Amino acid sequence: MAEPKHSSGAPLWGVSAEFDTPEAMLSAIRSLKPRRFGRIDAYSPIPVEGASEALGLPPRPIYPFALGASLLGAAAMFGMCTYATIWGYRFDIGGRPLFSWPAFVVPSVSFAALLGAIVVYALLLLMSRLPRLNHPAFNTANFTRASADRFFVAVEARDDSFDADAIEAAFVALPARPHAIHRVPR
């Protein structure tokens, strides 16, 4: 089967529909998912409760990684302070003991928070497949409104069974009609 083409002659990435409300977007996802048109994705200016479940995305807990990185950071800083005062730079100042652990708490907590934040940020970028400077969804007309006030549902053309006309008909048949339907070039 020939690869579907956009009206400009470029290969087709998918079909996208533009909705005014998050409820309409969720309804569209729930209606299209059982029909197995292909990979469905949603783009929204706000977090939409239930969108991950409707798209069938697995949960990706970051908390264990953040906790592990924070504990590792605290232990590393505490160990570094201990090494520096007991073995590396031994100074007898004012008769205080060499291992004065209360002085190590503040830098250890600070470094734990820093390392935890860095790991969470790195995982966020990794799980979101960012930074991605260009994505075919950006070719959708009015897609800049996905960060302001519109909700988009896109069905990607990933195999030969992709039928843009059937997907457009499914979008038109939805109870909550889309504001616009776009064929998106690659």
C-alpha positions as CSV (number, residue, x, y, z in Angstrom):
1,M,0.0,0.0,0.0
2,A,1.3,3.5,-0.9
3,E,2.2,5.8,1.9
4,P,-0.5,8.4,2.5
5,K,0.3,11.9,1.4
6,H,-0.6,15.4,2.7
7,S,-2.2,17.8,0.3
8,S,1.3,19.5,0.0
9,G,2.7,16.1,-1.3
10,A,4.7,15.5,1.9
11,P,4.3,12.1,3.6
12,L,1.5,12.0,6.2
13,W,2.5,11.9,9.9
14,G,-1.0,11.5,11.1
15,V,-4.4,13.1,11.7
16,S,-5.0,15.6,14.5
17,A,-8.2,17.0,15.9
18,E,-8.5,20.2,17.9
19,F,-10.9,20.4,20.9
20,D,-12.1,23.3,23.0
21,T,-12.4,21.4,26.4
22,P,-10.5,18.7,28.2
23,E,-13.7,16.7,28.5
24,A,-14.1,16.6,24.7
25,M,-10.5,15.5,24.3
26,L,-10.9,12.7,26.9
27,S,-14.1,11.6,25.2
28,A,-12.3,11.5,21.8
29,I,-9.5,9.4,23.3
30,R,-11.9,6.9,24.9
31,S,-13.9,6.6,21.7
32,L,-10.9,6.1,19.4
33,K,-8.7,3.9,21.6
34,P,-10.8,0.7,21.2
35,R,-10.9,1.1,17.4
36,R,-7.1,0.6,17.2
37,F,-6.4,3.2,14.6
38,G,-2.7,3.4,15.7
39,R,-0.8,5.3,18.3
40,I,-2.9,8.0,19.8
41,D,-1.4,11.0,21.7
42,A,-2.8,14.0,23.4
43,Y,-1.5,17.5,23.7
44,S,-2.9,19.8,26.3
45,P,-2.0,23.2,28.0
46,I,-2.9,21.8,31.4
47,P,-2.7,18.4,33.1
48,V,-5.9,16.5,32.3
49,E,-7.0,14.0,35.0
50,G,-7.6,10.6,33.4
51,A,-5.7,11.3,30.2
52,S,-2.8,8.9,31.0
53,E,-5.3,6.1,31.8
54,A,-7.3,6.8,28.7
55,L,-4.2,6.7,26.5
56,G,-3.1,3.4,28.2
57,L,0.2,4.9,29.4
58,P,2.0,2.9,32.2
59,P,2.7,4.7,35.4
60,R,6.3,5.9,35.7
61,P,7.1,6.5,39.4
62,I,9.9,8.9,39.9
63,Y,9.7,8.9,43.7
64,P,12.1,5.9,44.3
65,F,14.7,7.5,42.1
66,A,14.4,10.8,43.8
67,L,14.6,9.2,47.3
68,G,17.6,7.0,46.3
69,A,19.5,10.0,44.8
70,S,18.7,12.1,47.9
71,L,19.9,9.4,50.2
72,L,23.0,8.8,48.1
73,G,23.7,12.6,48.0
74,A,23.4,12.9,51.8
75,A,25.6,9.9,52.4
76,A,28.2,11.2,49.9
77,M,28.4,14.6,51.4
78,F,28.5,13.3,55.0
79,G,31.3,10.9,54.0
80,M,33.2,13.7,52.3
81,C,32.9,15.9,55.3
82,T,34.0,13.1,57.6
83,Y,37.0,12.2,55.4
84,A,38.1,15.9,55.2
85,T,38.0,16.5,58.9
86,I,39.3,13.2,60.2
87,W,41.9,12.1,57.6
88,G,42.4,14.8,54.9
89,Y,42.8,18.0,56.9
90,R,43.3,17.2,60.5
91,F,43.2,20.4,62.6
92,D,42.8,20.6,66.4
93,I,40.9,23.8,66.8
94,G,39.7,24.9,70.2
95,G,39.8,21.3,71.5
96,R,36.8,20.2,69.5
97,P,36.7,16.5,68.5
98,L,37.8,15.6,65.0
99,F,34.4,14.0,64.2
100,S,32.0,16.8,64.9
101,W,29.0,15.5,63.0
102,P,26.5,18.2,63.8
103,A,28.5,20.5,61.5
104,F,28.0,18.0,58.6
105,V,24.2,17.9,58.7
106,V,23.4,21.2,56.9
107,P,25.7,20.6,53.9
108,S,24.5,16.9,53.7
109,V,20.8,17.9,53.6
110,S,21.6,20.6,51.1
111,F,23.5,18.3,48.8
112,A,20.7,15.6,49.2
113,A,18.1,18.1,48.0
114,L,20.3,19.3,45.1
115,L,21.1,15.7,43.9
116,G,17.4,14.7,44.2
117,A,16.3,17.7,42.2
118,I,18.9,17.0,39.5
119,V,17.9,13.4,39.2
120,V,14.2,14.2,39.0
121,Y,14.8,16.9,36.3
122,A,17.0,14.5,34.3
123,L,14.4,11.7,34.5
124,L,11.6,14.1,33.5
125,L,13.6,15.0,30.4
126,L,14.4,11.4,29.7
127,M,10.9,10.1,30.2
128,S,9.4,12.9,28.1
129,R,11.9,12.2,25.3
130,L,13.2,15.8,25.5
131,P,14.9,17.9,24.4
132,R,13.3,17.4,21.0
133,L,13.7,20.4,18.9
134,N,11.3,19.4,16.2
135,H,8.3,17.0,16.2
136,P,5.9,16.4,13.4
137,A,3.0,17.5,15.6
138,F,4.4,21.0,15.4
139,N,3.3,21.0,11.7
140,T,-0.4,20.9,12.8
141,A,-2.2,24.1,12.0
142,N,-2.8,26.2,15.2
143,F,-0.7,23.8,17.3
144,T,0.8,26.7,19.2
145,R,-2.6,27.0,20.9
146,A,-1.9,23.6,22.6
147,S,0.1,25.6,25.1
148,A,-2.7,28.2,25.6
149,D,-6.3,27.1,25.3
150,R,-6.7,24.1,22.9
151,F,-6.6,20.4,23.4
152,F,-5.3,18.2,20.6
153,V,-5.7,14.4,19.9
154,A,-3.4,13.0,17.2
155,V,-3.4,9.6,15.6
156,E,0.0,8.7,14.1
157,A,0.5,6.9,10.8
158,R,2.9,4.2,11.8
159,D,2.0,1.3,9.5
160,D,0.3,0.4,6.2
161,S,-3.1,-0.1,7.8
162,F,-3.4,3.7,8.5
163,D,-6.5,5.1,7.0
164,A,-6.7,8.9,7.3
165,D,-10.2,9.0,5.9
166,A,-11.6,6.6,8.5
167,I,-9.9,8.5,11.3
168,E,-11.3,11.8,10.0
169,A,-14.8,10.2,9.8
170,A,-14.4,8.9,13.4
171,F,-13.5,12.4,14.6
172,V,-16.5,13.9,12.8
173,A,-18.8,11.2,14.3
174,L,-17.8,12.0,17.9
175,P,-20.5,13.4,20.2
176,A,-18.3,16.3,21.2
177,R,-17.3,17.6,17.7
178,P,-13.8,18.8,17.2
179,H,-13.1,22.4,16.5
180,A,-10.9,21.4,13.5
181,I,-9.4,18.3,12.0
182,H,-6.0,18.4,10.4
183,R,-3.9,16.1,8.2
184,V,-0.4,16.6,9.5
185,P,2.6,16.3,7.2
186,R,5.8,14.7,8.4
